[in-house]
Amino acid sequence: MSVMSLLRVARCGGITANILRPAPSAAARFGQSATATSSASQDDFFAKNEKLKRPMSPWMIYRIQLTSLLSITHRGTGLGLGVLLYGWGIHSLTATNTNWAQTLEAISATVPSSLLIAVKVAAAWGVGYHAVNGVRHLAWDMGKGFTLKELYTSGYVVLAISFLIAAYAAAKS
């Protein structure tokens, strides 16, 4: 049963279905159909943009920049670390009669060592990147590092340090 029919039956404290209907548009009130005016304005929009030789979407003309790439990566690593943390917590709550050492032993017995090393390096890079870029964000919160040169320099430093952390994790594996 739809919400509107429920309102018709119950009258819901005096609110009828007619009150909840959207008001007619100005075009409909003056005798024009709403679809005719919207399609005409839409045609004008596309004709104007075609005449000005504009692309359909802005992403077609913008190059991806280091700052936007680092921002997206920071959000992605934060999301990934959150998923890992919640997964670890849920596993700890639901696992019966196992401890962390037994779980690691079971994983290392079933998963190839090359894949384990790759996962360790990727996780170390994600943690290192998110931590170092978090420090960069804290510097921004203090009002430092907003010139274009400082943004790019700090971005490259963050990438370099995160790759060093990943290399250290690979060497320790």
Residue frames as qw, qx, qy, qz and C-alpha x, y, z in Angstrom:
[[0.000, 0.891, 0.454, 0.000, 0.00, 0.00, 0.00],
 [0.438, 0.463, -0.025, 0.770, 1.46, 3.36, -0.97],
 [0.227, -0.221, -0.424, 0.849, 1.95, 6.30, 1.34],
 [0.249, -0.063, -0.194, -0.947, -0.62, 8.37, -0.54],
 [0.586, -0.314, -0.624, -0.411, -3.31, 5.71, -0.18],
 [0.489, -0.315, -0.659, 0.476, -2.49, 5.39, 3.53],
 [0.050, -0.124, -0.200, 0.971, -2.96, 9.13, 3.89],
 [0.417, -0.191, -0.424, -0.781, -6.30, 8.97, 2.06],
 [0.619, -0.352, -0.697, -0.085, -7.53, 6.23, 4.37],
 [0.527, -0.397, -0.531, 0.532, -6.22, 7.54, 7.69],
 [0.038, 0.920, 0.187, 0.343, -6.31, 11.28, 6.93],
 [0.687, 0.018, -0.304, 0.660, -3.30, 11.39, 9.29],
 [0.280, -0.519, -0.351, 0.728, -4.42, 14.16, 11.61],
 [0.262, 0.835, 0.246, -0.417, -6.20, 16.18, 8.95],
 [0.037, -0.565, 0.570, 0.595, -3.44, 16.06, 6.28],
 [0.820, 0.417, 0.322, -0.226, -4.96, 14.92, 3.05],
 [0.739, 0.091, 0.452, 0.492, -3.26, 13.66, -0.06],
 [0.361, 0.842, 0.256, 0.310, -4.04, 16.89, -1.92],
 [0.278, -0.943, 0.163, 0.079, -1.86, 18.91, 0.46],
 [0.658, -0.440, 0.503, 0.347, 1.15, 16.72, -0.26],
 [0.701, 0.537, 0.357, 0.304, 0.95, 17.13, -4.05],
 [0.427, -0.198, 0.131, 0.872, 3.57, 19.44, -5.56],
 [0.244, 0.732, 0.202, -0.604, 2.35, 22.83, -6.66],
 [0.711, 0.583, 0.327, 0.217, 1.93, 23.28, -10.42],
 [0.524, -0.137, 0.175, 0.822, 4.78, 25.00, -12.19],
 [0.126, 0.579, 0.041, -0.804, 4.44, 28.52, -13.56],
 [0.145, 0.186, -0.705, -0.669, 4.33, 27.16, -17.11],
 [0.108, -0.338, -0.930, -0.095, 1.47, 24.81, -16.26],
 [0.021, 0.603, 0.530, -0.596, -0.46, 27.61, -14.56],
 [0.194, 0.589, -0.148, -0.770, -0.26, 29.74, -17.68],
 [0.808, 0.448, 0.133, -0.358, -1.37, 27.01, -20.04],
 [0.462, 0.620, -0.628, -0.091, 2.03, 25.78, -21.28],
 [0.965, -0.179, -0.188, 0.015, 3.12, 22.24, -20.68],
 [0.493, -0.785, 0.356, 0.117, 6.06, 21.92, -18.32],
 [0.797, -0.061, 0.475, 0.367, 7.85, 19.44, -20.59],
 [0.537, 0.732, 0.243, 0.342, 7.71, 21.80, -23.56],
 [0.048, -0.968, 0.178, -0.169, 9.38, 24.66, -21.69],
 [0.647, -0.593, 0.457, 0.142, 11.98, 22.43, -20.03],
 [0.797, 0.184, 0.439, 0.371, 12.92, 20.75, -23.31],
 [0.380, 0.869, 0.107, 0.298, 13.15, 24.15, -25.02],
 [0.260, -0.907, 0.323, -0.071, 15.50, 25.50, -22.35],
 [0.785, -0.300, 0.498, 0.214, 17.47, 22.27, -22.50],
 [0.712, 0.519, 0.317, 0.350, 17.81, 22.60, -26.29],
 [0.118, 0.965, -0.091, 0.217, 18.98, 26.21, -25.83],
 [0.579, -0.706, 0.403, 0.070, 21.57, 25.06, -23.31],
 [0.801, -0.039, 0.499, 0.329, 23.07, 22.42, -25.60],
 [0.543, 0.737, 0.234, 0.327, 22.96, 24.70, -28.66],
 [0.104, -0.970, 0.192, -0.111, 24.75, 27.47, -26.76],
 [0.637, -0.564, 0.501, 0.161, 27.46, 25.11, -25.49],
 [0.786, 0.263, 0.448, 0.336, 27.93, 23.61, -28.94],
 [0.355, 0.893, 0.096, 0.259, 28.25, 27.08, -30.48],
 [0.237, -0.900, 0.352, -0.100, 30.87, 28.03, -27.86],
 [0.718, 0.372, -0.579, 0.105, 32.69, 24.70, -28.49],
 [0.406, -0.542, 0.573, -0.462, 32.50, 23.74, -24.83],
 [0.295, 0.107, -0.949, -0.019, 33.07, 20.11, -23.84],
 [0.612, -0.453, -0.522, -0.385, 30.22, 18.16, -22.32],
 [0.744, -0.624, -0.213, 0.113, 31.92, 17.72, -18.94],
 [0.069, -0.938, 0.331, -0.072, 34.67, 19.69, -17.21],
 [0.751, -0.421, 0.487, 0.149, 36.72, 16.57, -16.49],
 [0.810, 0.461, 0.254, 0.260, 37.50, 16.38, -20.20],
 [0.368, 0.828, -0.111, 0.407, 39.59, 19.55, -20.08],
 [0.394, -0.813, 0.365, -0.226, 41.17, 19.38, -16.61],
 [0.600, 0.336, -0.693, 0.214, 44.38, 17.48, -15.97],
 [0.779, -0.558, -0.283, 0.046, 44.57, 15.57, -12.71],
 [0.089, 0.807, -0.392, 0.433, 46.85, 17.42, -10.30],
 [0.453, 0.161, -0.770, 0.420, 49.15, 16.06, -7.62],
 [0.209, -0.149, 0.507, -0.823, 47.18, 17.77, -4.87],
 [0.761, -0.013, -0.032, -0.648, 43.86, 16.23, -5.93],
 [0.773, 0.165, -0.611, -0.036, 45.47, 12.81, -6.39],
 [0.264, 0.187, -0.737, 0.594, 47.02, 12.98, -2.91],
 [0.450, -0.117, 0.327, -0.823, 43.70, 14.04, -1.40],
 [0.849, 0.051, -0.271, -0.451, 41.85, 11.14, -3.03],
 [0.660, 0.200, -0.691, 0.217, 44.60, 8.73, -1.94],
 [0.036, -0.237, 0.630, -0.739, 44.45, 10.04, 1.65],
 [0.684, -0.060, 0.160, -0.709, 40.72, 9.35, 1.75],
 [0.851, 0.168, -0.442, -0.227, 41.20, 5.93, 0.19],
 [0.462, 0.232, -0.748, 0.416, 43.91, 4.86, 2.62],
 [0.289, -0.189, 0.509, -0.789, 41.80, 6.13, 5.52],
 [0.816, 0.026, -0.071, -0.573, 38.85, 4.09, 4.27],
 [0.773, 0.226, -0.592, 0.016, 41.03, 1.00, 3.78],
 [0.213, 0.256, -0.729, 0.598, 42.56, 1.30, 7.23],
 [0.523, -0.134, 0.329, -0.775, 39.11, 1.71, 8.75],
 [0.877, 0.091, -0.284, -0.376, 37.86, -1.42, 6.98],
 [0.611, 0.250, -0.697, 0.279, 40.91, -3.37, 8.22],
 [0.066, -0.247, 0.623, -0.739, 40.43, -2.13, 11.77],
 [0.706, -0.053, 0.169, -0.686, 36.73, -3.02, 11.82],
 [0.844, 0.191, -0.463, -0.190, 37.45, -6.38, 10.19],
 [0.395, 0.272, -0.749, 0.457, 40.08, -7.16, 12.78],
 [0.308, -0.174, 0.514, -0.781, 37.72, -6.16, 15.58],
 [0.820, 0.040, -0.055, -0.568, 34.82, -8.19, 14.22],
 [0.743, 0.238, -0.624, 0.044, 37.11, -11.19, 13.75],
 [0.153, 0.267, -0.731, 0.609, 38.30, -10.86, 17.34],
 [0.528, -0.093, 0.362, -0.763, 34.72, -10.76, 18.59],
 [0.869, 0.151, -0.094, -0.463, 33.48, -13.68, 16.51],
 [0.576, 0.374, -0.722, 0.080, 36.49, -16.03, 16.59],
 [0.816, -0.498, 0.104, -0.276, 36.20, -18.76, 19.16],
 [0.878, -0.360, 0.257, 0.182, 39.15, -20.41, 20.88],
 [0.731, 0.391, 0.074, 0.554, 41.77, -18.73, 18.70],
 [0.308, -0.793, -0.007, 0.525, 44.27, -16.04, 19.41],
 [0.339, 0.868, -0.198, -0.303, 46.16, -13.74, 17.08],
 [0.179, -0.543, 0.789, 0.225, 49.20, -16.03, 16.81],
 [0.526, 0.175, 0.832, 0.013, 47.01, -18.96, 15.73],
 [0.508, 0.774, 0.285, -0.247, 45.24, -16.78, 13.18],
 [0.159, 0.826, -0.453, -0.296, 48.54, -15.58, 11.67],
 [0.339, -0.301, 0.879, 0.148, 49.83, -19.15, 11.57],
 [0.578, 0.432, 0.687, -0.088, 46.69, -20.31, 9.74],
 [0.415, 0.867, 0.012, -0.274, 46.98, -17.46, 7.24],
 [0.010, 0.728, -0.636, -0.254, 50.67, -18.07, 6.57],
 [0.480, -0.084, 0.871, 0.069, 49.98, -21.78, 6.05],
 [0.547, 0.549, 0.630, -0.041, 47.35, -21.17, 3.37],
 [0.343, 0.929, 0.034, -0.134, 48.47, -17.99, 1.58],
 [0.804, 0.330, -0.049, 0.492, 51.65, -17.92, -0.57],
 [0.529, -0.527, -0.129, 0.653, 54.54, -15.99, 0.98],
 [0.281, 0.142, 0.315, 0.895, 54.91, -13.66, -2.03],
 [0.222, -0.666, -0.490, -0.516, 51.29, -12.54, -1.63],
 [0.568, -0.697, -0.350, 0.265, 51.80, -12.04, 2.11],
 [0.485, -0.253, 0.054, 0.835, 54.83, -9.84, 1.47],
 [0.077, 0.377, 0.425, 0.819, 52.89, -7.81, -1.11],
 [0.396, -0.743, -0.482, -0.243, 50.00, -7.32, 1.34],
 [0.595, -0.572, -0.222, 0.519, 52.42, -6.32, 4.13],
 [0.369, -0.039, 0.196, 0.908, 54.15, -3.78, 1.90],
 [0.103, -0.538, -0.485, -0.682, 50.83, -2.36, 0.67],
 [0.507, -0.745, -0.434, 0.006, 49.50, -2.11, 4.23],
 [0.562, -0.430, -0.089, 0.701, 52.74, -0.49, 5.43],
 [0.221, 0.205, 0.312, 0.901, 52.59, 2.00, 2.56],
 [0.268, -0.667, -0.514, -0.469, 48.94, 2.80, 3.35],
 [0.571, -0.706, -0.324, 0.265, 49.62, 3.31, 7.06],
 [0.522, -0.259, 0.066, 0.810, 52.77, 5.32, 6.38],
 [0.125, 0.371, 0.408, 0.825, 51.16, 7.47, 3.72],
 [0.347, -0.743, -0.480, -0.311, 48.06, 8.18, 5.78],
 [0.598, -0.633, -0.238, 0.431, 50.13, 9.05, 8.86],
 [0.440, -0.158, 0.161, 0.869, 52.62, 11.31, 7.05],
 [0.006, -0.450, -0.460, -0.765, 49.91, 13.00, 5.00],
 [0.437, -0.753, -0.492, -0.013, 47.96, 13.45, 8.24],
 [0.500, -0.490, -0.089, 0.708, 50.91, 15.45, 9.59],
 [0.210, 0.165, 0.390, 0.881, 50.77, 17.50, 6.40],
 [0.247, -0.668, -0.552, -0.435, 47.09, 18.18, 7.06],
 [0.518, -0.694, -0.347, 0.361, 47.91, 19.23, 10.64],
 [0.392, -0.200, 0.128, 0.889, 50.42, 21.72, 9.24],
 [0.024, -0.430, -0.507, -0.746, 47.64, 23.07, 7.02],
 [0.411, -0.734, -0.538, -0.047, 45.40, 23.40, 10.07],
 [0.480, -0.595, -0.130, 0.631, 48.07, 25.65, 11.58],
 [0.300, 0.921, 0.083, -0.234, 48.01, 27.77, 8.40],
 [0.241, -0.649, 0.594, 0.409, 51.34, 26.63, 6.99],
 [0.376, -0.109, 0.840, 0.377, 52.22, 25.29, 3.56],
 [0.498, 0.633, 0.530, -0.268, 49.58, 26.80, 1.29],
 [0.221, 0.701, -0.382, -0.560, 51.73, 28.28, -1.46],
 [0.881, 0.383, -0.138, -0.243, 51.79, 26.27, -4.65],
 [0.441, 0.562, -0.671, 0.200, 55.49, 25.45, -4.28],
 [0.272, -0.340, 0.748, -0.502, 55.01, 24.30, -0.66],
 [0.837, 0.101, 0.244, -0.480, 51.99, 22.17, -1.63],
 [0.843, 0.431, -0.314, -0.073, 53.92, 20.31, -4.30],
 [0.236, 0.550, -0.719, 0.353, 57.08, 20.00, -2.21],
 [0.467, -0.249, 0.664, -0.527, 55.22, 18.61, 0.78],
 [0.892, 0.218, 0.063, -0.391, 53.29, 16.27, -1.52],
 [0.713, 0.482, -0.503, 0.078, 56.47, 14.82, -2.99],
 [0.028, -0.466, 0.742, -0.481, 57.99, 14.54, 0.50],
 [0.728, -0.094, 0.427, -0.528, 54.91, 12.63, 1.69],
 [0.909, 0.334, -0.159, -0.194, 55.19, 10.24, -1.25],
 [0.462, 0.556, -0.641, 0.258, 58.92, 9.73, -0.71],
 [0.263, -0.379, 0.710, -0.532, 58.56, 9.02, 3.01],
 [0.838, 0.033, 0.286, -0.463, 55.65, 6.64, 2.45],
 [0.848, 0.415, -0.325, -0.047, 57.66, 4.69, -0.15],
 [0.198, 0.529, -0.722, 0.399, 60.60, 4.54, 2.28],
 [0.576, -0.223, 0.566, -0.546, 58.26, 3.08, 4.91],
 [0.923, 0.241, 0.031, -0.300, 57.03, 0.51, 2.38],
 [0.620, 0.544, -0.545, 0.148, 60.62, -0.36, 1.40],
 [0.148, -0.457, 0.724, -0.494, 61.50, -0.81, 5.08],
 [0.788, -0.036, 0.396, -0.471, 58.52, -3.17, 5.48],
 [0.875, 0.409, -0.224, -0.128, 59.63, -5.14, 2.42],
 [0.355, 0.571, -0.675, 0.303, 63.15, -5.44, 3.80],
 [0.364, -0.331, 0.685, -0.537, 61.85, -6.68, 7.14],
 [0.878, 0.089, 0.086, -0.463, 59.57, -9.33, 5.52]]
